[in-house]
Amino acid sequence: MGPIRGFKRRKKSSDHKVDQNASPSTSASAAAVAAEDRGASAPSLPDKDVDWWDEFSKRISGPLSESKNAKSFESLFRISRKTFNYICSLVKDDLEARQSNILDLNGKTLTAHDQVAVALRRLSSGESLASTGNALGINQSTVSQITWRFVEAMEAKALRHLQWPASEVEMGQIKNKFKKIRGLPNCCGAIDATHILMTVPTVNHSHEVWLDREKKFSMVLQAVVDPEMRFRDVIVGYPGSLSDAVILQSSGFFKLCEEGKRLNGKKKELMEGTELGEYIVGDAGFPLLPWLITPFQHAAPGHQVDFNKRHSASRSVAKIALARLKEMWRIIHGVMWLPDKNKLPRIVFVCCLLHNILIDMEDKELNGVPSSRDHDPDYRQQFCESVSEPASEIREKLSLYLSGKLPP
């Protein structure tokens, strides 16, 4: 099946290249993201921003205004003021440059801060355009316009928050953190995939491509995650009818790894004559490759069972990250009603950027997000039978090494 067209690029975001062989998807990779420093510090919160919130909170109406937490910034946006202020600093220039007299229902012009607030409320609450508009005193078409402008601005300005490790030192830190989880040496990431559920007209047979193996209409997000649950590479936009293995093999990440342009750092010697290269871990739905280690599907008692336990604990960071993404940015949590399948991948991608920004900013609101691993309720485990013989041999030796049956 040929690719489904979807993601449409903006000229201003030329530093964010998309895998052209996977045209429906939004992806981020070393070749996709410019090498920028990620840890930008948040600017101090000026007095005018305090005044902004006092004014904005007066607009809140309906059930929100009756809530005992109506005046709580964090309860409305689910992020701290510090993080909000930083996000505003990222997109303010872009939003103001495109200002076209966006008004609320009282005819008041919405500032850049207002627009960020509206977009974040829409993305984090998952409420309909109408509900968001009613609560914030804005027409629902204006909510839609503001949200899309915010998405475009984030694509242009926040890409440095989602990139593959840029140095050997940074990758070394990631490896050390993975090793501390359950002892896996030289591990660089964990991969998993989740389904974004949709409601689409069933009378249109062209929509059948979105029907997945659980008889639900969905779009897939596939992500590589580091030990701190930060997304390092994502691809989103492929239909749910495709398996995790097929989506991986269609990605720019797969191509880079196969060409030796990624996961090509220092190797670890397990024993004389046996070296372990850099790799990521994934579940049984992915192929077993020299750079992608999956669990034993029929583990023998002993070192193989023990390896699977270590492997499961290590890849759990990807499961928790995807569950947190959906819990925090609830626009992708439930079933989306007739989404624009050209825009949806970009909305999901921006939610991934926001997820990483909260981690980078050490946002205290993350402490209240549940640590569930169940990001795809009611979905059965996929199984991929593709096995690389060299990778199978490496996995066996690694499991023996971890059990102490190979000399160190």
C-alpha positions, 0 to 999 in steps of 0.5 A, a space after each residue: 500500500 502506498 503512503 497516505 498523504 498527510 503532513 504538510 510542511 511550512 517553509 518557516 520550519 525548514 529545520 524540521 525535515 520529514 521522512 519523505 517515504 512516510 508522507 502521512 507522518 510527522 517525524 523527528 530524528 537526527 536528520 530531521 532536527 537542527 542541532 540546537 541546545 535543549 536546556 533553555 532557561 525560563 525567563 522571569 515572570 514579569 508583573 504584566 504577566 501576573 496582571 494578565 492572569 488576573 484579567 484572563 481568569 475573569 473571563 472563565 465562565 460556566 462550570 469552570 467558574 463555579 469550581 472551587 479551583 476556578 482561580 487556580 492557574 495550574 488547575 486550568 492549564 495543568 502546567 506551572 506558571 514558569 512553564 507557561 511563561 517559557 512556552 509564551 516566550 517561544 511562540 510570542 513573536 510568531 503569534 504576534 507576527 500573524 495577528 489579525 485582530 482575533 477577538 473574544 465574544 466581548 470584542 477584546 483583542 486576544 494577546 499572545 498570552 491569551 492565545 497560548 492559554 486558549 490553545 493549552 486549555 484545548 490541548 490539555 483538557 480534551 474538551 470540544 471546541 464549543 466547550 472550550 470556547 464557552 468556558 473562555 468566552 471565545 467563539 469555537 471557530 476562534 478556538 480552532 484558529 488559535 489552536 492551529 496557529 499555536 501548533 504551527 508556532 511550536 513546530 517552528 520554535 520548539 524543535 530543540 526539545 525533541 532531538 536525538 542525543 547530539 554528543 557521545 557524552 549525552 548518550 553516555 548519560 542515557 546509557 548509564 541511566 538505563 543500566 541503573 534500571 535493571 542492568 542492561 549495558 549500552 542501551 540507548 532507548 526504548 521504543 513503543 507505539 500507541 493508537 490515537 482513536 478516531 471516529 470516521 464515517 464508515 460509509 466511506 470505504 477509503 476510511 477502512 485503512 484506518 481500521 486496526 486489528 481491534 476493529 477501531 479507527 486509529 492513527 499510530 504514534 511510535 516513539 523512542 524514549 530515554 530513561 527520563 521518559 523524554 521523547 527522542 524520536 517520534 513518527 506519527 500519522 500512519 493508519 492503525 491497520 499497519 503493524 508496529 513492525 511495518 511502521 518502524 520499517 517505514 520510518 526515517 529512524 529505521 533507515 538511519 540505523 540500517 545505514 549505520 548513521 544512528 546507534 553507531 557509538 561505542 561498543 561494549 565488550 561482553 567477552 573476548 571476541 564478542 561486542 555489544 553495539 548500541 541498541 534500543 529495546 522494544 516489545 515482541 511486536 518489533 523485529 529482532 535486529 542488531 540495534 533493536 533487542 526484543 524479549 525471548 518469545 519462548 523464554 527458557 527457565 533461567 537466564 532467558 526468563 531473567 533477561 525478559 524481566 530486565 528487558 521489560 523493566 527497561 522498556 517500561 519507560 516508553 509505556 509510561 511516557 506514552 500513558 503520561 502523554 495521553 493523560 496530560 494532553 487529553 485531546 489525544 486521550 479519548 476518541 477524536 470526532 472526525 479529526 482532520 487527518 492532515 492536521 492530527 499528526 502535527 497536533 500529536 507531534 506538538 503534544 510530544 514537544 509539550 511533554 518534553 518541555 515539561 520534563 526539561 523545565 522540571 515542571 512540578 505539575 508532572 508529579 500529579 500525573 499517574 505512572 500507568 503503563 496502560 496507554 492502549 487499553 483493550 489492545 492485544 500484544 502484537 508479535 513479529 516473527 522477523 529475527 536477525 540471526 546475528 541479533 539472536 546470537 547477541 541477545 543470547 550472549 547478553 542474557 548469559 552475560 547478565 546472569 553471570 554465565 559468561 566471563 566479564 
